[in-house]
């Protein structure tokens, strides 16, 4: 009865995002976000939403004998532009892009301040910007960060001519998360085209095992309540003991409403623990995101509410941990949690265009993690909190199961080495780049969070108390720290634009 009361009292304040396939896979394979997470409104009442436009793009920028082209979607907002103003480009990433970005996002005020035109460019193979008729492994060879950077460079050159912009117009690019990487790298690789870059929450260092992710999750939880992570650890230890017996596994299956009974295999148990850990981590990563539901006051998910549940007095830690995860079932009307890879692999092997248009784009991002980045959020010193079962071997195994023979650990390690060699990892030697990070963002250990020397050409804005993409997320806009950070970013940009 106590658990029911706790859930009923907390359900309206905690939101765990839904997925179109296995919960484990969403949190394990992707740190991507929808642009909608960053926007205050989608009703189109305040301003007219600009129409979709398309730019003819090369399929393969690095093979002169390949003349294939495709149509890349973009949007533009001229409202604040004057002929002496700059051109701003929002780089989109591993999900759908939305027209509202160019009228509602937190980047738009910069265009208003500096009289700039603002564009938004959808990433190849995501949303409606699909170069080929499916996402077969054969076609995904054209999905890479290098091709995406060449898309951006080609777009800037083509749009400058198409709209008769001045040849010396200053292009400044923006991006958060993986698009923050692209913002950094396009400034580095195409400095004659891109004058400046603002890279938010950009994990520019590719890395196979990313245990630091959960270290930040633990620290962020404990920054609100010193016993928050220890209560999760208490529940995790009880679960670990339960997995060792058949009766215990049956109890877990019932308590957490798993879709299938938990089996005594290394992979299944690892999948179960990672599902639980990932949902907690996602709350930290997108702290305080709001979401509308049936025109009601949007529910909220936050570190504070999560920890309020886990530290509820005189309640068993395991019951609270189960109740924490049951909230998502109640809110979304799910019937169970899928802790196995089977359904995820089945979904991620789908290559038809209808799957993309339905919003299932995990296959594309999974391909990029398997070939370029890794980013596997796994075992670290926080194993006492989330368990000792967070292994990376299953991620590499999934690469081969989804994309075929050859997508093995050797290929992954070579891809990560190549990414860090091409882009330089943490070594940034180009100016007019602002790195923006939040202290509660689990991804910031892979980014540039401080100026390493007095002669460093880049700038860093580190914001205490914000999570992933905090300076451009609508929910953090009223934080004093965010306001100060945006003032600093604007001041730096002003110095760029005044520099003739």
N, C-alpha and C positions, 0 to 999 in steps of 0.2 A: 504493500500500500504506500509506503514511504516513497519508493521509486516512482510510482505513478504520479504522486503529488509533485515530486521534483520535476518530472518531465512536463507535466501540465503547466507548471509555473514558469518553465524556461522555454517552451517550444516556440513562442512567438519572437524570441530574441536570437535564436541561433539558426543559421542557414548553412547547410552543406550542399554544394552545387551538384546538380544531376548530371547524368551522362547518357549517351545513346548506346553504350556498351559497358563492359565490365568496369565496375568501380575501381578495382585495383589498377587497371590499365590506364585509366584517365589520370590518376594521380602519379603513377609510376613513370609513365612514358612522356608526359607532357608538362611543361610549365607554362604553356601557352595560355593566352587569354583571349576572350572576345573583346572587340573594341567597345561593345556595349557596356562592359564593366566600367568604362571610363567616362561614360556620358550621362548627363543629368536627365535627359528627356528623349523620348522617341515618338512623341505624339505629333510632331510636326506643326504644332500650333503657333509656336513663337516665331519661327521662320520657315520659309518654304524650303523643303529639302531639295538639293540640286539633283539633276538627273544623272543617271549613269552615262559615262562616256568611255570610249575605247580607243586605245593607242596601239597601232600596229607594231608588234615587237618581234624580234628575231627569236627563233627557237634555240639556236645554238650560236652564241656570240663568238665562239672560239674555233669554229670550223667554217672557213670561208666557202667551202664547197657545198655547204648545207644552206639552201635558200628558203627553207620553210619559215613561215611567219604565223603569228597568232594574235589574238586581240586581248590586250590587258586592260582591265577596268580601272577607271580613276574618276575623281570628282574634283571640282574646283569652286572656290568661293572668291569672287571679285569684289565683294562688298566694301572692303577696307582699302583697296588698292589705289595708289596713285602712281603715275609713271616713274617717279623717282624712288619708289619703294622696292623692297626686296621680294624674292619669291621663297615661300616656305613650303617644304614638302614633308608630309607625314608619311613615314614608311610603315606599311602594314606588314603583318607577319603570318604566323602559323594558324590562321583562322579566317573566318569571314571578315571582310571589311565593310564598313557602313558609311553611307553618304553623310550621316549626321556628324561624323568626325570633323568635317570642314566648317561646321556651323556651331557645334556645341562643345567640342573638346576643350580641355584646359590649355591647349596650344593656341587657340583662336585669339585670345586677348593679346598675344604677342603680335599677331598680324594687325590687329586694331591699333596697337601702340605705334608700330613702325610703318603703317600704311602698306602692308604687304598683301600679296595674293597668296592664297593657301591652297595647296593641292594635297590629295591623298591618293596613294597608289597601292593597289592590291597586289599581294605577292603571287608569283607564278605558282600554279597548281592548287591554289586555295580560293574559296569562294567561287566566283564565276570566271576567274582568270585561269582557265585550264587550257594549256597549249595543245594537248592531245585528247583523243576521244576516250581515254581511260587512264587509270593510274597503275597499269601493269608495271612490273619491275623493269621491263625493257624501256618503258616510257619515262620512268622516274629517274633515269640516268640524266635527264635534263633538269632535275630538281636539285639545286645546290645553292649555297650562299654566293659562290662566284658568279653563277648565272644571274642570280637576283641582283647583285651589285651592278652587273653589266646592264640589266634591265633599267635600273635607276639612272645610270649614266646616259643611256640611250634616250630614255624618257626626257631627261633634262635638256639634252641637245634638241630633241624633236619638238618639245613643247615651246622652247625658246623661239624657234623658228615659226611654229604654227600660230602662236599668238603675237608674233612680232614684238617680243620683248627685247629690251636692250641687250646687246652682246655682253655688256659688262654688268648685267644685273647680278646681284649677290644671292646665290641659292644657299639656304640654310635648311638642313634636314633634321627631323625629329623622329625618335623611336623609343619605345620602352620594351624591355625584355629582349627577346631575340631581335626585333627590329632596332633596339638600341645597339646591338652588335653591328647590324647593317649600317646604321648611321655612322658609327665609329669607322668602320672599314671602308665605306664609300668615300669618306673624307680623306682617309689615308691613301686609297688606291686611285682616286680621281680628284686630286686637289685642285686641278685647273677648272673643274666643273662645280665642285662643292666648296663653298667658302667657309662654312662652319657647320658644326653638328652638336646637337644636344642629345646625349645618350643616357636614358634613364634605366636604371636596374639592368644594365647590360652585363651578362656573364661572358666576357670576351675570352676567357681562358677555357678551352675545351678540356674535358677531364672525364675519364671513364668512371671512376668511383668518386662520388661526391658526398662523403660522409659529413662534411662541414655543414651541409644543409640542415641536418637534424640537430646539430649543435646550436645553431641560431634559433631553431624552433624551441628547443628546451630553454635557452636563455630568455627568449621572448615571453614564454609562458611564466617563467619564474620572476620576470620583471614586474608582472602584475600581482602574482601571489607566490610567495616563496615555497609553498607546498604543492603547487599545481602539478609540476612534472613528477614529483615524488608520489603523488596519488595515482598518476598514470602508471608509474613504475610498479607500484603495488599491485595494480590490476594486471599489468603485463606478467608479473611473476606468478600470479595465481593462474593466469591463462597458460603459461608455459608448463606448469605442473599438470594442468588438466589435459594438455595435449598428449601426455605420456600414457594415458589409459583410454580404452574404448569408451568407458562410461563418461570420462571427462570430455572426450571429443563430441559425444552425443549431447552433453550438457551445453557445450559451446555452440553447437549447431542450433540448438533451441534458443539459447539466450540471445544470440546475435542474429537469429532468423536468417541463417545461411540458406541459399537456394538448394544446395546439395550437402549431404553430410560430410563433415570434415574427415579426411582420410589421413592415415598415418604415413605420409610421405614427406620427404624434405621439401619438395616443391610446393605442395598444398599448404603445409604449415607456414612456410615462408610467405606464400601469397596471402594467407589470412592475416598474419602480423603486419605485412606491408599495407594491406588494405586499411587496417585500423590506424596505423601510424600516418599514412598518407592523408587520411581525412582530417586528422588533427593538424598536420602540417599545412594543409590547404587553408584552414581557418587562419592560421598565422600568416601565410603568404598573402592572402587577400583580406586582411583584417578590416572589419567594419564596412564591407561592401553591402550596399543596399540593393534590393531587387523588388520591383513592383509585382503585385499579385492581385488580379481582379480589381484594380483601382483602389485597393486598400492601402493603408500605411505600409510601406515596404518592410518586410522582416529584415533582421540584421544578423550577421554572423561576426563574432569578434573574439579576440583573446579573452576579454573580460568575461563574456558570457560563458565561454567554454570553461574557464577556470572557476567561475561561480558554481557551475554544475559539479565539477570534479572535487571541489573543496566543501561541498554541502556538508554541514556538521552531522556527525553520528550516522552516516550512511556508508555502507560497504563500498569500497573503491571499485570492485568489479561490477556491481550493480549500476553504479553511476556511469562507468565507462560504457557499459552496454546501453544504458539510457541515452547517453550522448549520441551514440550511433543510431539508435532507434528514431531519433528526431527526424532524420532525413527520410526514413521510411514513411513516417506519419505525414510529413509535409508534402512530399511528392507523390504519395500514394503507391510507392514501391511495395512489392510483395515480399521481397527478400534481397539479401546481399549475395552477389556472385564473387566468391573469393578465388575462383580457379581461372586458369588461362584459356580454357577451352573455348568459351563463347567469345572472349576477346580476340583470340587468334582467328576465329571464324569471321568476325566482323572486320578485322584488320586485313584480311585476305581479299575482301571485296574490292574490285577495281572499277566497277561501272560508274558512269557519270552520275547516275541517279543517287548513288551513295554520297557523292560529294555535294550535290545540290540539297540533299537532305540534312546537311550539316555535319556529316561524319567524316572528319578530316584527320583523324588520328593516324591513319595509314601514312599520310604524307610526312607528318612530323616524326613519326616513328622511324621512317626511312632516313630522315636527316640525322636523328640521334644515332642510328646504326652505322652511318657512313661518314659523319663529320664531327659530332660533338660528344657523344656518350651521355654525360649529365645524369648518371644513374644515382639516385638518392639512396644511399645504402649505409652499411654498417659503419659506425664511428664510436667515439667515446660515449655516446648517448645510448649504447646498447642496453644499459641498465634501465633506461626509460621505455624504449620501444621494443626491446627484445634482441636476441642474438641471431635472429633468423633473416635479417635483411641482407641477403646475398646478391651479388651482381651477376653471378653465372647464369641465372635464369633469364636475365635481360638479353644477354648475348645469344642464348638458346632461342629466344623468341625471334630475334632478328632472322635467324636461319629458317625457322618455321614459317615466318610470314613472307619472306622475300626469296627464299630458296637457297640451295647450296652455295657456299662461298661467302655468305654473310656471317662470318665467324669472328672470333676474337681477334685474329690476326688482321683481318680487314678493318675491324673497328679501331684497333690500336694504330694502324697505319693511317687511317682517316683522321684520327685525332692529332697525330704527329703532323700530318700535312696541314691541317687547319691552323695549328699553332705556329707552324713554320711560315705559312703564307701571310698570316696576319700579325705575327709577332707576339701572340699571347698577351701578357700584361705589359710588354714593352711598347710604349706609345711615344713616338718621336715626331708627331705632327701637331701643330698648334690649332687653335680655334676649335677645340673640342671641350665640351663640358660634360663630365661624368656626374650623374646624380644618383645617389643611393640612399636607402633608408635603413636605419639600424635594426629594424625588425624584419627586414626582407631576408629570407633564407638564402637568396641567391647572391647576396653581396660579397661573400668570400671569393667568388670567381670574377669579381669586377675590380676596377681601379677606385679605391675608396679614400685614398690620400695622395697628396702631391709628394712624390718621392724625393725631389730636390728643388732647390731654388730656381734652377734653370729649366725645370719641366715645362714644356710648351702648353700643356693642357691645364684645365681648371677642374676642381672637384667641389661638389656641393653635397655634403653628407647631412642627412636630416634625421635627427633623433625622434623616435616614436612612430615612424611611418614604415609601411610594408612595401610590397612589390608595386612599382610604378606609382609610388606615393605622391609625387609632386604633380602628376597629371590625373590622378584618380579623383573623381568628383567628391567622394565622401570625405577626403582629407583637406578639402579646399579651405576650410575655416580654421584649421590648426595654425597657431601663431608660427610654428616652426616652418610650415609649408609656405605661409605668406612671406616670411623672411627669405626662404630659399628662392621663391619665384622672383622676388625683388633682386636678389643677387644674380640670378640667371639673366634677367632682363638687363641689368646694368652691364654685364659682360657682353651680351649681344649688342647693346648700344655701342660699346667700344669697338666691336667688330665693324658695325655698319658705318660708324663715323670715320673709320680708317680708310682713306682713299688710296 
